[in-house]
């Protein structure tokens, strides 16, 4: 993948052409105007783009891509900028394409249970618009009040209800996207299982490398009749992790199954006063939903299982307000940790659930080794970990230490048979870790997929997939399928 | 049960060296789908066996030649299932063929499709390289989603060696209700819009069939709330639908699968209908012209596939065709795998 051969002399003519096409107010080039777009949710990385473009129509997006393609200027698309892996980090020699003006809900179709929206529509706004019909959009990333559906598709966002209701890819029916050549492509529909290659799956989670999403149709589900949440406190993390396995073994798929460790519990409690047991080493939140009868039956079973697994306290929410409060604590965990440390670095590995206790032991060891605290918050039901590494960027060397610590955690995830990113994406952040997870031939295959859509490598280049050259320089020991190459060799 | 991965890789490299085209064959139960193709039969069913299965993880990894029967039997022992109920169309059906064809059974609208359950794969691409994509965990966004891209690709992008997929617990209780119904589309959609534990809903010959599955209380409560008589041996009906063994499917007429938005009114086409998937998949036995059927399906916002007979795939055009062609050459630049099975030109 090559970042197009940019001729700097072309820039004024490109900006001029864009202004002529979009109008001056839709093309930002002043320093101050560009500042808010320098970073996304991973603010340690910042770059100022050549220009920020604010198109309002699909035709304008097509025109932008055609013009930038002709000038060989790279394009980075951006939704709300809430991503946590630097996927929307601008390029200094490229333009930033903001989809902020694509903020209309085009259609709520209650009969077919779908919503067609522009990419800049916020995740939660879809559920709000569907609510009068008793329907909702299931994926609920913690940033759902701010993040947009276009970004959700680009990152294949998850949330706390993934185990039962799936990721974005499972809840997406159709997309319209524009290729770097400026062609509008429609894939999927309200009819299930389109023929041909599953481009809908391929586009989901492609981090803006294959096309610019200009419209999405998502599935709406009927609101469950009842949801109840069980809060269980444990004296040690291992027992909590085992309890998770017991719930699954009992044939129950909870709507959400979340775990927090003591540091996260205390931080969240201080922040939102959710009524969490602050003396506990681990806390499980288990949400059960379905018909009223089913929820009652499962609540009894899960309570028993938690007690048998050694829970020191088991509570069910007394009412809807308390249920929401229990969740508020969990959903505020990141900002809560932000209050107890000048900076934190959020990781996103996934491992097979059975390896949870061992993984937590290893993270604790690394924490001692690096001298940095860690708060653990995770989607225990699907093995998706969010260790938050606490550090102070003003202390020289601490950011580097935190990043090295993070990479070590991700390597452990790969070793355990998992992945370096469960839902936040690779972006620029995990490029080196990708070298641990994938063989050169696999990375080359990814680059070939990219080239199938974008032969000149102009869409969000340098993100998502590392170059083979970078991996060679990074020199990561490739950990494949939990096995190091040549295990017979001693390592020093 | 054997690991013949190396042999398969050698076979592909040999074909590449000799510029021969391969026709990937496993259980040979779904050859009727898609175009008949030339090419040397390349037998992969010997690569079989369950590689990893821990019921508490809700994930199984198995080699492509593992029979669906073996997989379902192992799952049954742990009180779990393939929630997407893949049609087998014969006892020899294998995991690789099931994923390559990407078909799903009656539970599809309620539990997700074959593709929704795939988590990762190991494959041989058209350069003879063995590649791993995705993983054995539910959430994984590292790299492009190449493993789900294999679902429904009919082996045109490579040979699947192993697939990891999500499995789910079997419901504690399940029953089927049947009643006469004159507005099946309206009725089946009203069920889908309700929070009831419906996990299959179909209509044929004037009768609506609704399967309820869940906890004991949820099922018995839902039964009280819905109309219909309890159908003794309801599973026989769903198995017959899944395998196309119901009398409806016994026909000499062309059989069409029409996928459409679930609330679409019945299409104005001559023939005999069966409604499945809560009205989003409709089977039509009809002698009507291919063009007319495809046109009507498209007007309804859907698509039509001739399920038995030549003409499975609706022809692609424009940028969509270009992207398919580019993806095919990204995985299989020499065109060694299943040439013409999905699209005439590749």
Interface residues (C-beta under 8 A of the other chain):
Chain A: X109 X110 X111 X112 X113 X114 X133 X134 X135 X155 X156 X158 X162 X163 X166 X167 X169 X170 X179 X183 X184 X185 X187 X189 X190 X191 X192 X193 X194 X195 X196 X197 X198 X199 X201 X202 X204 X205 X206 X209 X210 X222 X223 X224 X225 X245 X248 X249 X251 X252 X253 X290 X291 X292 X293 X294 X296 X297 X298 X350 X351 X352 X353 X354 X379 X382 X383 X384 X417 X418 X419 X420 X421 X422 X423 X424 X425 X426 X430 X434 X437 X438 X439 X441 X442 X443 X445 X446 X448 X449 X450 X451 X452 X453 X464 X465 X480 X481
Chain B: X54 X55 X56 X57 X58 X59 X79 X102 X104 X108 X109 X112 X113 X115 X116 X125 X127 X129 X130 X131 X132 X133 X135 X136 X137 X138 X139 X140 X141 X142 X143 X144 X145 X146 X148 X149 X151 X152 X153 X157 X168 X169 X170 X172 X189 X192 X193 X194 X195 X196 X197 X214 X215 X216 X217 X218 X220 X221 X222 X259 X260 X261 X262 X263 X277 X280 X281 X300 X301 X302 X303 X305 X312 X313 X314 X316 X318 X319 X320 X323 X324 X326 X327 X329 X330 X331 X342 X343
